[in-house]
Amino acid sequence: MDPREQRGRKPPGHRRGSFQPRPLPGRTYYDALGRNDLAYLLARAVQFFLPGIPQVYYVGLLAGHNDTALLSSTGVRRDINRQRFVVGEAELPLERPIVRELLRLIGLRKDFPAFGGCFRSLPVSRRALSLEWTYGECSARLTVDFRNLAYAVDLIADGVPQQFRFDLAAAQRAPEVNAAAAI
């Protein structure tokens, strides 16, 4: 059949108002990225470097895994990424290096002055991305090569260059993080 004739055709068995698209299987963002800590942090860095107010769901903040047990018990597809915590249980993921680094990234987005300025996307290549914010003497630039997850977060504060690096090993030795203060 000619593709132009398919336009507007209804699926077999369709009755007005009866067709519902099949929902995609749910999963946590962290599991969707193969539980790769660096890939997850870079995906969040891109999110935080784009204009607007970045939002992170609590399971994403804690780099949560698919909760297949909850899904099995409720039968509700979205429960796969709706982990339910009991008192004290939500603090355990704060010890994970990926969560500590995500909180550092949130703090950077929240506190670094350049994010209150002008945004621009810089040309790089088809497989890389470079995003930059500038405000006065401050700037923040994220450059990511998605082929090999090479990245740079270059900061300039009052004319002084700095680099922000994810340090997943050092995060294990870091002092306790106050999650509420980072957000």
QUINORJO-V979986 format. One record per pair of residues at least 6 apart in sequence whose ideal C-beta (glycine too) atoms are under 7 Angstrom apart, sorted by sequence separation. I is the first residue (numbers start at 0). J is the second residue. If there is no record, write none. Layout:
<<I	J> <I	J>>
This chain:
<<32	38> <47	53> <70	76> <92	98> <108	114> <123	129> <132	138> <32	39> <46	53> <131	138> <132	139> <143	150> <153	160> <154	161> <10	18> <70	78> <121	129> <131	139> <142	150> <154	162> <9	18> <69	78> <70	79> <131	140> <142	151> <153	162> <154	163> <29	39> <32	42> <120	130> <121	131> <152	162> <129	140> <130	141> <141	152> <152	163> <66	78> <67	79> <69	81> <119	131> <129	141> <66	79> <69	82> <129	142> <140	153> <65	79> <66	80> <69	83> <118	132> <65	80> <66	81> <117	132> <127	142> <128	143> <139	154> <66	82> <116	132> <117	133> <127	143> <63	80> <116	133> <127	144> <138	155> <114	132> <116	134> <126	144> <127	145> <137	155> <63	82> <113	132> <115	134> <123	142> <126	145> <137	156> <113	133> <126	146> <137	157> <113	134> <136	157> <58	80> <112	134> <136	158> <39	62> <58	82> <113	137> <112	137> <113	138> <114	139> <113	139> <111	139> <62	92> <27	58> <28	59> <61	92> <27	59> <29	62> <62	95> <29	63> <30	64> <29	64> <30	65> <62	97> <27	63> <62	98> <27	64> <61	98> <27	65> <26	65> <62	101> <60	101> <111	154> <25	76> <24	76> <25	77> <26	79> <27	80> <22	76> <25	79> <26	80> <25	80> <53	108> <107	163> <40	97> <47	104> <39	97> <43	101> <40	100> <44	104> <36	97> <40	101> <43	104> <47	108> <40	104> <100	165> <100	167> <50	118> <97	167> <100	170> <96	167> <99	170> <96	170> <99	173> <102	176> <96	171> <106	181> <102	178> <105	181> <99	176> <105	182> <102	181> <49	130> <48	130> <45	128> <93	176> <93	178> <48	141> <45	141> <44	141> <45	143> <41	143> <41	148> <44	152> <41	150> <38	148> <37	148> <40	165> <37	165> <36	167>>
